Structures are given as structure tokens and as C-alpha cells.
Amino acid sequence: MSILTRATRPFDMTYLRRWLNDPRTLPYLPVSQEDEVEQMIGSWAFFARYQAGITAILHHVPCGMATLLLMPYKKTQHQCTFYVCVDPAYRKQGIGTRLIEQLMHLAKEQFHIEGVYIDVFGNNPLLSILPRQGFISCITQKQYIKTDQGYEDRTVWIRALDGQEWL
């Protein structure tokens, strides 16, 4: 299986909208209402304009996306957070791993990012990928998100891209 990646395009937001609204994805997001999902998609689309997003393609169809949320201020441009989303029908096929690898390369080489971090909620599938990609869990906040089923924890994962240690 050959997973290709390319820069995210505006039309890709159609796929992202479907994935984010999928009941198999929503538990892993800090959003729950349609307008909140639309705000999140707006963030993805905004950073795609700066070539900070990548889309995974399998069988000529988008199957996952990742984007850097670049910092606007000179003092903080050396770090950023990011989002990753894989079509639920294509999970556990290496797409998330490929997206993170490519996104970290983009962050370091194109944007000169020194360190990245990501918020992970609940039992997100990223929990099996992040440690293998060199991320370290640095903080967990209990009961961070309130859902219909109860509360979910938030864990912040970090990775230095410049060889320095963050912790």
C-alpha cells in the first residue's frame, strides 16, 4: 500500500468535515457541536493557505490530514501545536504515522520549528503512535473535557525537533 502525501487543498475540507463529524472521531476532539467543528475546520483551512497542512492520499482519495498551527509572533515562532485526523475507515493502516512523519519534516525544514506539541483527549488512537515518533507525555489534566458519557482526560505530548531537550 502506497500512501502519498501532498499539500492540503481547500477541497480537502469536505473530507475533513465528514471525518470530524463521524461519531468514531468526535470523542477524541475538544469540540462537540457543529459550529465548533466548523471553527476547527476553519483553523485547518487557514493554515493550509500557508502550506502548513498535508493530506494523505490512498487510492486517489484523501484519507487523512495533518496541519501545523503556526504561531504568529516572532518570539514564539519556534514552536507550534498540530492537528491530525485520519478517516475512520482507514485507521490502523499507517496513515497517521506517515502524516506525523511528514508533518514533522515540514515543521523542521520549511518552518524551522524547534518543538511541537499536541493535546490528546481520552483514549485517542494517537496514543499508540506518538511514543514511537519520539513524543513524550509531559502533563495530564484529569477530567478536562465533559462529555455525555462523563469526563475525559487531556494529555499534552511534546517533541523537540532541534535535538534539544524540552523537559
Secondary structure in CASP SS format (residue, H / E / C, confidence):
PFRMAT SS
TARGET T0000
AUTHOR 0000-0000-0000
METHOD secondary structure of the structure
MODEL  1
M C 1.00
S C 1.00
I C 1.00
L E 1.00
T E 1.00
R E 1.00
A E 1.00
T C 1.00
R C 1.00
P C 1.00
F C 1.00
D H 1.00
M H 1.00
T H 1.00
Y H 1.00
L H 1.00
R H 1.00
R H 1.00
W H 1.00
L H 1.00
N H 1.00
D C 1.00
P C 1.00
R C 1.00
T C 1.00
L H 1.00
P H 1.00
Y H 1.00
L C 1.00
P C 1.00
V C 1.00
S C 1.00
Q C 1.00
E H 1.00
D H 1.00
E H 1.00
V H 1.00
E H 1.00
Q H 1.00
M H 1.00
I H 1.00
G H 1.00
S H 1.00
W H 1.00
A H 1.00
F H 1.00
F H 1.00
A H 1.00
R C 1.00
Y C 1.00
Q C 1.00
A C 1.00
G E 1.00
I E 1.00
T E 1.00
A E 1.00
I E 1.00
L E 1.00
H C 1.00
H C 1.00
V E 1.00
P E 1.00
C E 1.00
G E 1.00
M E 1.00
A E 1.00
T E 1.00
L E 1.00
L E 1.00
L C 1.00
M C 1.00
P C 1.00
Y C 1.00
K H 1.00
K H 1.00
T H 1.00
Q C 1.00
H C 1.00
Q E 1.00
C E 1.00
T E 1.00
F E 1.00
Y E 1.00
V E 1.00
C E 1.00
V E 1.00
D C 1.00
P H 1.00
A H 1.00
Y H 1.00
R C 1.00
K C 1.00
Q C 1.00
G C 1.00
I H 1.00
G H 1.00
T H 1.00
R H 1.00
L H 1.00
I H 1.00
E H 1.00
Q H 1.00
L H 1.00
M H 1.00
H H 1.00
L H 1.00
A H 1.00
K H 1.00
E H 1.00
Q C 1.00
F C 1.00
H C 1.00
I C 1.00
E C 1.00
G E 1.00
V E 1.00
Y E 1.00
I E 1.00
D E 1.00
V E 1.00
F E 1.00
G C 1.00
N C 1.00
N C 1.00
P H 1.00
L H 1.00
L H 1.00
S H 1.00
I C 1.00
L H 1.00
P H 1.00
R H 1.00
Q H 1.00
G C 1.00
F C 1.00
I E 1.00
S E 1.00
C E 1.00
I E 1.00
T E 1.00
Q E 1.00
K E 1.00
Q E 1.00
Y E 1.00
I E 1.00
K E 1.00
T E 1.00
D C 1.00
Q C 1.00
G E 1.00
Y E 1.00
E E 1.00
D E 1.00
R E 1.00
T E 1.00
V E 1.00
W E 1.00
I E 1.00
R E 1.00
A E 1.00
L C 1.00
D C 1.00
G C 1.00
Q C 1.00
E C 1.00
W C 1.00
L C 1.00
END
